[in-house]
Amino acid sequence: MADVARIGGQIPARVFGGAGRVLARFVGDAGRLAMFVGDAVARLFSRPVRVLELAAQLDFIGARSIGVVALSAIFTGLVLTLQGYSVLVRFGSENLVGSLVALSLTRELAPVLTALMVTARAGSATAATIGNMAVTEQIDALRSLAIDPMNYLVAPRLVASIISLPVLTALFSLAGIAAALVFAVSVLGLDGLAFMANVRSSVKSNDVSVGLWKAVVFGALIAAIATFRGYEARGGAQGVGHATSRTVVETAVLILSGDYVMTALLF
């Protein structure tokens, strides 16, 4: 009985001890990330301005993501149209499919899915690139050459991501609505003029601005977490892989949770 009581007393201690370690690690990571981002933001206003590096990151994060973003938008618009029509037709409101698709994309799905696609394509690659530089001491080599790694590696990626995400989000919305229009007219037999009239009447400037502001925040999140995890990578190839996987998981979770918070605040 004494052994059972002792074991029973150890279980809560282990549970609370494990929870405490997780909380301490979370607080430590959050603090280091905040200091890292603050340092990166300060470098945005310092010289030299890395124009060529910024252009290269705009190409990598923005231009090279157009294909996957457009493809995702097309199929998202098709699914929304099909599912929305199957529900609205039961109530004789199938002409409102355009409003449903446009509002869903503009306010919620376009910024969230665009951010997730960019995270999977560019965020993971950014973490792997900087992580490889960290474990092979290339970042230390930059310092030895009097090149500020934050100014050279982090600041251009932060600015490029913040610029690219709203543009890609707008592209996602337009491509999704266009695909929905073509599908609704050619397959479902809806009136195209009525479809677009409902889109114009339902989508207001506030809806567009909400989606774009979300994209700005998500762009900052992607760049901050990807560069931070890459910068802190240690332990060779295994450490780089761990940093890359943490980047994708943490960014995706923060995008989804942040979307809820911003939707609740901007509703």
C-alpha positions as CSV (number, residue, x, y, z in Angstrom):
1,M,0.0,0.0,0.0
2,A,2.8,2.4,0.8
3,D,4.4,1.7,-2.6
4,V,1.1,2.4,-4.3
5,A,0.6,5.6,-2.4
6,R,4.2,6.7,-3.3
7,I,3.7,5.9,-7.0
8,G,0.4,7.7,-6.9
9,G,2.0,10.8,-5.4
10,Q,4.8,10.8,-8.1
11,I,2.4,10.8,-11.0
12,P,1.0,14.4,-10.4
13,A,4.5,15.6,-9.7
14,R,5.7,14.3,-13.0
15,V,2.7,15.7,-14.8
16,F,3.1,19.2,-13.3
17,G,6.9,19.0,-13.8
18,G,6.5,18.2,-17.5
19,A,3.9,21.0,-17.9
20,G,6.2,23.4,-16.2
21,R,9.1,22.5,-18.4
22,V,6.9,22.9,-21.5
23,L,5.7,26.3,-20.3
24,A,9.2,27.5,-19.4
25,R,10.4,26.4,-22.9
26,F,7.5,28.2,-24.5
27,V,8.1,31.4,-22.6
28,G,11.9,31.2,-23.4
29,D,11.2,30.7,-27.1
30,A,8.6,33.6,-27.1
31,G,11.1,35.9,-25.4
32,R,13.9,35.1,-27.8
33,L,11.6,35.4,-30.8
34,A,10.5,38.9,-29.6
35,M,14.1,40.0,-29.2
36,F,15.0,38.6,-32.5
37,V,12.1,40.4,-34.3
38,G,12.9,43.6,-32.5
39,D,16.5,43.4,-33.7
40,A,15.4,42.6,-37.2
41,V,13.0,45.6,-37.3
42,A,15.7,47.9,-36.0
43,R,17.9,46.7,-38.9
44,L,15.3,47.8,-41.4
45,F,16.3,51.4,-40.8
46,S,20.0,50.9,-40.8
47,R,22.5,51.1,-43.7
48,P,23.3,49.6,-46.1
49,V,20.0,49.0,-47.7
50,R,20.1,45.5,-49.3
51,V,18.2,46.3,-52.4
52,L,19.5,43.4,-54.5
53,E,18.8,40.9,-51.7
54,L,15.3,42.3,-51.2
55,A,14.6,41.9,-54.9
56,A,15.9,38.3,-54.8
57,Q,13.6,37.5,-51.9
58,L,10.6,39.2,-53.6
59,D,11.2,36.9,-56.5
60,F,11.7,33.8,-54.3
61,I,8.8,34.4,-51.8
62,G,6.4,36.2,-54.1
63,A,6.9,35.6,-57.8
64,R,7.8,31.9,-57.5
65,S,4.8,31.3,-55.3
66,I,2.3,32.5,-57.9
67,G,1.8,29.1,-59.5
68,V,1.0,27.2,-56.3
69,V,-1.2,30.0,-55.0
70,A,-3.2,30.3,-58.3
71,L,-3.6,26.5,-58.5
72,S,-4.8,26.3,-54.9
73,A,-7.2,29.3,-55.5
74,I,-8.8,27.7,-58.5
75,F,-9.6,24.4,-56.8
76,T,-10.7,26.3,-53.6
77,G,-13.1,28.4,-55.7
78,L,-14.5,25.2,-57.4
79,V,-15.1,23.5,-54.1
80,L,-16.7,26.5,-52.6
81,T,-19.0,26.9,-55.6
82,L,-20.0,23.2,-55.6
83,Q,-20.6,23.0,-51.9
84,G,-22.3,26.4,-51.7
85,Y,-24.6,25.6,-54.5
86,S,-25.6,22.2,-53.0
87,V,-26.7,24.0,-49.8
88,L,-28.3,27.2,-51.2
89,V,-30.3,25.4,-53.9
90,R,-32.3,23.7,-51.1
91,F,-33.6,27.2,-50.1
92,G,-34.0,28.5,-53.6
93,S,-31.1,30.9,-53.1
94,E,-28.6,29.5,-55.6
95,N,-28.0,32.9,-57.1
96,L,-26.2,33.9,-53.9
97,V,-23.4,31.5,-54.6
98,G,-21.3,34.4,-55.9
99,S,-21.7,36.3,-52.6
100,L,-20.8,33.2,-50.6
101,V,-17.6,32.5,-52.6
102,A,-16.4,36.1,-52.7
103,L,-16.9,36.8,-49.0
104,S,-15.4,33.4,-48.0
105,L,-12.3,34.0,-50.1
106,T,-11.8,37.7,-49.5
107,R,-12.1,37.7,-45.7
108,E,-10.9,34.3,-44.6
109,L,-9.7,31.6,-47.0
110,A,-7.5,33.7,-49.3
111,P,-5.2,35.1,-46.6
112,V,-5.1,31.8,-44.6
113,L,-4.5,29.4,-47.5
114,T,-2.1,31.8,-49.2
115,A,-0.1,32.0,-46.0
116,L,-0.1,28.2,-45.6
117,M,1.1,27.7,-49.1
118,V,3.9,30.2,-48.8
119,T,4.9,28.7,-45.5
120,A,5.1,25.2,-47.1
121,R,7.1,26.5,-50.1
122,A,9.1,29.5,-49.0
123,G,9.1,29.4,-45.2
124,S,10.5,25.9,-45.0
125,A,13.2,26.7,-47.6
126,T,14.1,29.9,-45.7
127,A,14.5,28.0,-42.4
128,A,16.6,25.3,-44.1
129,T,18.8,27.8,-45.9
130,I,19.6,29.9,-42.8
131,G,19.8,26.8,-40.7
132,N,22.4,25.3,-43.0
133,M,24.4,28.6,-42.8
134,A,24.2,28.5,-39.1
135,V,25.5,24.9,-38.6
136,T,28.3,25.4,-41.2
137,E,29.4,28.7,-39.5
138,Q,28.7,30.8,-42.5
139,I,26.8,33.3,-40.3
140,D,30.0,33.7,-38.2
141,A,31.9,34.1,-41.5
142,L,29.6,37.0,-42.4
143,R,30.4,38.7,-39.0
144,S,34.1,38.2,-39.6
145,L,33.7,40.1,-42.9
146,A,31.9,43.0,-41.0
147,I,28.5,42.1,-42.6
148,D,25.6,42.2,-40.2
149,P,23.7,38.9,-40.6
150,M,20.5,40.5,-39.4
151,N,20.7,43.2,-42.0
152,Y,21.8,40.8,-44.7
153,L,19.7,37.7,-44.1
154,V,16.7,38.6,-41.9
155,A,15.6,42.1,-42.7
156,P,15.2,41.6,-46.6
157,R,13.2,38.4,-46.0
158,L,10.9,40.1,-43.5
159,V,10.2,43.0,-45.9
160,A,9.8,40.8,-48.9
161,S,7.3,38.5,-47.0
162,I,5.2,41.4,-45.8
163,I,5.0,42.9,-49.3
164,S,4.4,39.6,-51.1
165,L,1.6,38.1,-48.9
166,P,-1.0,40.8,-49.6
167,V,-0.3,40.7,-53.4
168,L,-0.6,36.9,-53.4
169,T,-3.7,37.0,-51.3
170,A,-5.4,39.4,-53.8
171,L,-4.3,37.1,-56.6
172,F,-5.8,34.1,-54.7
173,S,-9.1,35.9,-54.3
174,L,-9.3,36.9,-57.9
175,A,-8.3,33.5,-59.2
176,G,-10.8,31.8,-56.9
177,I,-13.7,34.0,-57.9
178,A,-12.9,33.7,-61.6
179,A,-12.8,29.9,-61.3
180,A,-16.1,29.9,-59.4
181,L,-17.7,32.1,-62.1
182,V,-16.6,29.8,-64.9
183,F,-17.8,26.7,-63.1
184,A,-21.1,28.3,-62.0
185,V,-21.9,29.4,-65.5
186,S,-20.6,26.4,-67.5
187,V,-21.5,23.5,-65.2
188,L,-24.2,24.7,-62.8
189,G,-26.0,26.8,-65.4
190,L,-26.2,30.0,-63.3
191,D,-26.4,33.4,-64.8
192,G,-23.0,35.0,-65.0
193,L,-24.2,38.6,-64.8
194,A,-26.2,37.8,-61.6
195,F,-23.2,36.0,-60.2
196,M,-21.0,39.1,-60.6
197,A,-23.7,41.5,-59.5
198,N,-24.0,39.6,-56.2
199,V,-20.2,39.6,-55.8
200,R,-20.1,43.4,-56.3
201,S,-22.9,44.1,-54.0
202,S,-21.7,41.8,-51.2
203,V,-18.0,42.5,-51.1
204,K,-17.2,45.9,-49.5
205,S,-13.9,47.7,-49.1
206,N,-13.8,46.7,-45.5
207,D,-13.9,43.0,-46.4
208,V,-11.0,43.5,-48.8
209,S,-9.0,45.5,-46.2
210,V,-9.6,42.8,-43.5
211,G,-8.1,40.1,-45.7
212,L,-5.1,42.2,-46.7
213,W,-4.3,43.2,-43.2
214,K,-4.4,39.5,-42.2
215,A,-2.0,38.8,-45.1
216,V,0.4,41.5,-43.8
217,V,0.4,39.9,-40.3
218,F,0.8,36.4,-41.7
219,G,3.7,37.6,-43.9
220,A,5.5,38.9,-40.9
221,L,4.9,35.7,-39.0
222,I,6.2,33.5,-41.7
223,A,9.4,35.5,-42.1
224,A,10.0,35.9,-38.4
225,I,9.6,32.3,-37.5
226,A,11.4,30.9,-40.5
227,T,14.5,33.1,-40.0
228,F,14.4,32.7,-36.2
229,R,14.3,28.9,-36.3
230,G,17.0,28.8,-39.0
231,Y,19.2,31.2,-37.1
232,E,19.0,29.0,-34.0
233,A,19.6,25.7,-35.7
234,R,22.3,23.6,-34.2
235,G,23.5,20.0,-34.6
236,G,24.2,19.5,-38.2
237,A,21.8,18.1,-40.8
238,Q,19.5,16.8,-38.0
239,G,19.3,20.2,-36.5
240,V,18.4,21.8,-39.8
241,G,15.6,19.3,-40.4
242,H,14.3,19.9,-36.9
243,A,14.3,23.7,-37.4
244,T,12.5,23.3,-40.8
245,S,9.8,21.1,-39.3
246,R,9.3,23.4,-36.3
247,T,9.0,26.3,-38.7
248,V,6.2,24.8,-40.7
249,V,4.2,23.5,-37.7
250,E,4.6,26.6,-35.5
251,T,3.8,29.0,-38.4
252,A,0.7,27.0,-39.4
253,V,-0.6,26.9,-35.9
254,L,0.0,30.6,-35.4
255,I,-1.7,31.5,-38.7
256,L,-4.8,29.5,-37.8
257,S,-5.0,30.8,-34.3
258,G,-4.1,34.4,-35.4
259,D,-6.8,34.3,-38.0
260,Y,-9.4,33.5,-35.3
261,V,-8.1,36.4,-33.1
262,M,-8.1,38.9,-35.9
263,T,-11.5,37.8,-37.2
264,A,-13.0,38.2,-33.7
265,L,-11.4,41.7,-33.4
266,L,-12.2,42.9,-36.9
267,F,-15.7,41.3,-37.2
